[in-house]
Amino acid sequence: MALVPWRPLAEIDTLRREMDRLWEKFFGESPIEWIGSAWVPPLDVSETKNEIVVKAELPGIDPKDVEVTLSNGVLTIKGEKKQEKEEKDERYHLVERSYGSFVRSVKLPVDVDEKKVKASYKDGVLKVVLPKVEKAKEKAIKVEIEK
């Protein structure tokens, strides 16, 4: 009987790839895209009768460094939180702020009118308003019950 070496890291890598594949199947993006980021902005997604509203906290980020796209019902926000220029004679005692590129994607719960999407930026918050298409708006009708 031959001994076969056990390679736990190979098994973990196989498991990670399988989990990534399942994640992409259900959510349309790789978890590595957001896990690997040094900083990921928090999002709020809300829905009214007529629209979906997505808000992202982007403090200290120039709106010119942010890109918002909509494709196949997935809203993607990409950008970069740039690090301030370091002074040569500075010596840090504590570093807690994160910098770098980020990507956030969210699958929208309903169809939206892509031609009417608007985005605004105020006080460090990006707000994306996505009007629903007519068929996605809730309509209530009364159904008569036969006796």
C-alpha positions in Angstrom: 0.0 0.0 0.0 1.4 3.3 -1.1 1.4 6.4 1.2 -0.1 9.5 -0.4 1.0 12.8 1.0 -1.8 15.0 2.4 -1.7 18.5 1.1 -4.2 20.6 3.2 -3.4 23.8 1.3 -4.3 22.2 -2.0 -7.7 21.1 -0.5 -8.3 24.5 0.9 -7.5 26.1 -2.5 -9.9 23.7 -4.2 -12.6 24.6 -1.7 -12.0 28.3 -2.2 -12.3 28.0 -6.0 -15.6 26.0 -5.7 -17.0 28.6 -3.3 -16.0 31.4 -5.7 -17.8 29.6 -8.5 -21.0 29.2 -6.5 -20.8 32.9 -5.3 -20.4 34.1 -8.9 -23.3 31.9 -10.0 -25.7 33.5 -7.5 -24.3 37.0 -7.1 -22.6 37.7 -10.4 -19.3 38.8 -9.0 -16.3 37.2 -7.4 -16.0 37.6 -3.6 -12.3 38.2 -4.1 -13.2 41.6 -5.7 -14.5 42.9 -2.4 -12.5 40.8 0.0 -9.2 41.9 -1.6 -9.9 45.6 -1.3 -8.2 47.5 1.5 -11.4 49.5 2.0 -15.0 48.8 0.9 -17.6 51.6 1.2 -20.8 50.6 3.0 -24.0 50.7 1.0 -27.7 51.2 1.7 -30.3 50.0 -0.9 -33.9 51.1 -0.5 -37.0 50.9 -2.6 -40.0 53.2 -2.9 -43.1 52.8 -5.1 -41.3 54.4 -8.1 -37.5 53.9 -7.6 -34.6 52.1 -6.1 -32.1 54.3 -4.2 -28.5 53.3 -3.5 -26.4 55.3 -1.1 -22.7 54.7 -0.6 -20.5 56.4 2.0 -17.4 57.7 0.2 -15.8 60.2 2.6 -12.7 61.9 1.4 -13.1 60.7 -2.2 -13.2 63.1 -5.1 -16.3 62.3 -7.2 -14.0 62.4 -10.3 -12.4 59.3 -8.9 -15.7 57.4 -8.8 -17.3 55.5 -11.7 -20.9 54.2 -11.6 -22.2 51.7 -14.2 -25.3 49.7 -14.7 -25.3 46.5 -16.6 -27.8 43.6 -16.7 -29.5 44.7 -13.5 -26.3 45.1 -11.6 -25.2 48.5 -10.3 -21.4 48.8 -9.9 -19.5 51.5 -8.1 -15.8 51.7 -8.6 -13.3 54.2 -7.4 -10.1 54.9 -5.5 -9.5 56.5 -2.1 -6.1 58.2 -2.7 -3.5 58.5 0.0 -2.3 61.9 0.9 1.3 62.7 -0.1 3.6 61.7 2.7 6.2 64.2 4.0 9.7 62.8 4.0 10.3 63.8 7.6 7.0 62.4 8.9 7.1 59.4 11.3 3.8 57.7 11.9 2.8 56.4 15.4 -0.5 55.0 14.3 -2.0 54.3 10.9 -5.7 53.3 10.8 -7.0 54.9 7.6 -7.3 52.7 4.5 -6.6 53.6 0.9 -6.8 52.0 -2.4 -9.2 50.9 -5.1 -12.6 49.5 -4.4 -15.5 47.9 -6.3 -19.0 47.3 -5.0 -21.7 45.6 -7.1 -25.3 45.1 -6.1 -28.0 43.2 -8.0 -31.1 45.4 -8.2 -34.3 43.8 -7.0 -36.4 45.0 -9.9 -35.9 46.3 -13.5 -35.0 50.0 -13.8 -35.2 52.6 -16.5 -31.5 52.8 -17.5 -32.0 56.1 -19.4 -33.2 57.9 -16.3 -30.6 56.9 -13.7 -29.1 59.9 -11.8 -26.3 60.1 -9.4 -25.3 62.9 -7.0 -22.6 63.4 -4.4 -22.9 65.5 -1.3 -21.1 65.5 2.1 -19.2 62.3 1.3 -22.3 60.3 0.3 -23.0 59.1 -3.3 -26.7 58.8 -4.0 -27.8 56.8 -7.1 -31.5 57.1 -8.0 -32.8 54.4 -10.4 -36.4 54.9 -11.5 -38.4 51.6 -11.9 -39.8 50.7 -15.3 -43.6 50.7 -15.5 -43.9 46.9 -15.3 -41.9 46.9 -12.0 -44.1 49.4 -10.2 -46.6 47.9 -7.8 -50.1 48.0 -9.0 -53.0 47.0 -6.8 -56.3 45.8 -8.3 -59.4 44.6 -6.5 -60.4 41.0 -7.3 -64.0 40.2 -7.0 -64.9 37.0 -5.3 -67.6 34.9 -7.0 -70.2 33.2 -4.9 
